[in-house]
Amino acid sequence: MSELLDNIKDVEKNIDSSVNKSNRNREDVTLIAVSKTKPTEMIQKLYDAGYRDFGENYVQELSEKMNSLPDDIRWHMIGHLQTNKIKYIIDKVYMIHSVDSIHLAQAIGKEARKRNMTAKILLEVNVAEEDTKFGFTSENLEENFRQIKDIEGIEVLGLMTSAPYVENAEENRQYFVKLRSLMVDLKDKGLYNKNRFFLSMGMTCDYTVAIEEGADFVRVGTAIFGARKYV
Ligand SMILES: *Cc1c(COP(=O)(O)O)cnc(C)c1O
């Protein structure tokens, strides 16, 4: 397991060089350690090293892990979420990155109102237009954003995307540029007027480039925890 700490050190080094290259500050980038399929012992080890932001994709796995790990972990829900599962996690996760329909946004708002809370969400955009991925399209994002932004019980804090798996991170730069320009468009049109608007983009294969293009959250799994085995 000392490999785990070596791995995250390497990731930190890469993050440092990307923030330096793009004149950003390390504090402006949050590294989310994506722990899906990985045991709680590994999460605890990173927690002990000071990490607090973890990403999970599946509601049941997330619920089980939460129960045996410290309360001050910020859990980021990054996987496709079904409306009937919202109730299990809504008051336990820090942010939901994967809101991919108006229907889901409304259902989250409804559950949040029941609990007198505001859920922090990001809208997922399928900028690369992959058939296998969820999310709004670059074309329909604005009309959906207009309808979602005023739903009570949620606060839209930004945009998220998963770019294709690539060997060369540069190939995905175009998608990160695109996501940022979509955000700038929403601001220019006066649809979003708070000063913080987050971009969640960049995974193991491309987080360095995502940071150069303005990522606030990078979601890194394999580079930290090693390859996943699916059963
Ligand atoms: C699994 C997953 C990640 C992490 O992927 P790696 O390639 O292992 O870094 C990031 N984002 C989402 C949405 C994921 O499902």
The ligand as an ORCA input file, in Angstrom:
! r2SCAN-3c Opt
* xyz 0 1
  C     -14.052      6.071    -13.103
  C     -14.219      7.503    -13.376
  C     -13.149      8.408    -13.244
  C     -11.724      7.980    -12.960
  O     -11.209      7.348    -14.086
  P      -9.639      6.968    -14.211
  O      -9.430      6.821    -15.658
  O      -9.466      5.695    -13.459
  O      -8.865      8.069    -13.609
  C     -13.411      9.756    -13.434
  N     -14.636     10.211    -13.738
  C     -15.687      9.374    -13.887
  C     -17.020      9.936    -14.224
  C     -15.508      8.001    -13.715
  O     -16.548      7.190    -13.890
*
